[in-house]
């Protein structure tokens, strides 16, 4: 009976921990969205792993590094008008283990003259207790 109680407790704890991690990931993405919509790329980038090993894959191919990613965002979105208003549709969050997660989503911008959009996949890692994007493939 004692083993059954312990097993039940571990299952419940695992479920609650997963729910907390998914909520933390959604909060990270919402914080990024709000920063983007305020025109603050530096704040937006806080959701990314601050490392030379950060991987971003876009239309020009794979690029490495947090600073490189920020610089590319600044080139592609030089002002608030170019940034527009960002929205996400999160299609899937899958916790791969205790420290890694996969996110699939759609992004869309609303700007004065157009409304581009596409899809993204993210690999997130829990680093020092915080979820960070370590790889981003956006199209």
C-alpha positions as CSV (number, residue, x, y, z in Angstrom):
1,X,0.0,0.0,0.0
2,X,2.9,2.3,0.8
3,X,4.4,1.8,-2.6
4,X,1.1,2.6,-4.3
5,X,0.7,5.8,-2.4
6,X,4.3,6.8,-3.3
7,X,3.7,6.0,-7.0
8,X,0.4,8.0,-7.0
9,X,2.2,10.9,-5.4
10,X,5.0,10.8,-8.0
11,X,2.5,10.7,-10.9
12,X,0.6,13.7,-9.5
13,X,3.8,15.6,-8.9
14,X,5.0,14.9,-12.5
15,X,1.7,16.1,-13.9
16,X,1.8,19.3,-11.8
17,X,5.5,20.0,-12.7
18,X,4.7,19.6,-16.5
19,X,1.7,22.0,-16.2
20,X,4.0,24.5,-14.4
21,X,6.7,24.2,-17.1
22,X,4.1,24.6,-19.9
23,X,2.8,27.7,-18.2
24,X,6.3,29.1,-17.8
25,X,7.0,28.6,-21.5
26,X,3.7,30.3,-22.4
27,X,4.6,33.2,-20.1
28,X,8.1,33.5,-21.8
29,X,6.5,33.7,-25.2
30,X,3.9,36.2,-24.0
31,X,6.7,38.4,-22.5
32,X,8.5,38.2,-25.8
33,X,5.4,39.2,-27.7
34,X,4.7,42.2,-25.5
35,X,8.3,43.3,-25.8
36,X,8.1,43.1,-29.6
37,X,4.9,45.0,-29.7
38,X,6.6,47.8,-27.6
39,X,9.4,47.9,-30.2
40,X,12.0,46.6,-27.6
41,X,14.2,44.1,-29.4
42,X,16.6,43.9,-26.5
43,X,13.8,42.9,-24.1
44,X,12.4,40.5,-26.7
45,X,15.9,38.8,-26.9
46,X,15.8,38.0,-23.2
47,X,13.8,35.0,-24.0
48,X,16.8,33.6,-25.9
49,X,19.8,31.8,-24.5
50,X,22.5,34.4,-24.2
51,X,25.2,32.3,-25.8
52,X,27.3,32.1,-29.0
53,X,25.7,28.6,-29.4
54,X,22.2,30.0,-29.8
55,X,20.9,28.7,-33.2
56,X,18.5,30.8,-35.4
57,X,17.4,29.4,-38.7
58,X,15.6,31.8,-41.0
59,X,15.3,32.4,-44.8
60,X,19.1,33.1,-45.0
61,X,20.0,29.8,-43.3
62,X,21.5,28.9,-39.9
63,X,23.1,31.6,-37.9
64,X,24.7,31.2,-34.5
65,X,24.9,33.5,-31.5
66,X,22.7,35.7,-29.4
67,X,24.3,39.0,-30.6
68,X,24.2,37.8,-34.2
69,X,20.4,37.1,-33.8
70,X,19.8,40.5,-32.2
71,X,21.8,42.2,-35.0
72,X,19.8,40.4,-37.7
73,X,16.5,41.4,-36.0
74,X,17.7,45.0,-35.9
75,X,18.5,44.9,-39.6
76,X,15.3,43.3,-40.6
77,X,13.1,45.4,-38.3
78,X,14.8,48.8,-38.0
79,X,11.9,50.6,-36.3
80,X,8.6,50.0,-34.6
81,X,6.6,50.4,-37.9
82,X,8.7,47.6,-39.5
83,X,8.1,45.4,-36.4
84,X,4.3,45.9,-36.4
85,X,2.2,44.1,-33.9
86,X,3.2,40.4,-33.3
87,X,0.8,37.6,-32.5
88,X,1.4,33.9,-31.9
89,X,-0.8,30.9,-32.3
90,X,0.8,28.1,-30.2
91,X,0.0,24.8,-31.8
92,X,2.0,22.5,-29.6
93,X,4.2,22.4,-26.5
94,X,5.9,19.1,-25.8
95,X,8.1,18.6,-22.8
96,X,10.8,16.3,-23.9
97,X,12.3,15.8,-20.5
98,X,12.8,17.9,-17.3
99,X,15.0,20.5,-19.1
100,X,14.1,20.4,-22.8
101,X,10.9,21.4,-24.6
102,X,9.7,21.7,-28.2
103,X,7.2,24.4,-29.3
104,X,5.4,24.6,-32.7
105,X,3.6,27.7,-33.5
106,X,2.5,30.3,-36.1
107,X,3.5,33.9,-36.0
108,X,1.8,36.9,-37.7
109,X,2.6,40.6,-37.9
110,X,0.1,43.3,-38.5
111,X,1.7,46.3,-40.1
112,X,0.3,49.3,-42.0
113,X,1.0,48.0,-45.5
114,X,1.0,44.2,-45.0
115,X,0.5,41.3,-42.7
116,X,3.2,38.7,-43.1
117,X,3.2,35.5,-41.2
118,X,4.7,32.0,-41.0
119,X,5.5,29.2,-38.7
120,X,8.2,28.5,-36.1
121,X,9.7,25.7,-34.2
122,X,11.6,26.3,-31.0
123,X,13.8,24.1,-28.8
124,X,13.8,25.5,-25.3
125,X,16.1,24.5,-22.4
126,X,15.7,25.1,-18.7
127,X,18.9,26.9,-17.8
128,X,19.5,28.0,-14.2
129,X,15.8,27.4,-13.5
130,X,14.5,29.5,-16.4
131,X,13.2,28.4,-19.8
132,X,15.2,29.9,-22.7
133,X,15.0,29.4,-26.5
134,X,18.2,27.7,-27.6
135,X,17.2,27.0,-31.2
136,X,14.6,28.9,-33.3
137,X,13.6,28.0,-36.9
138,X,11.2,30.6,-38.3
139,X,9.8,30.8,-41.8
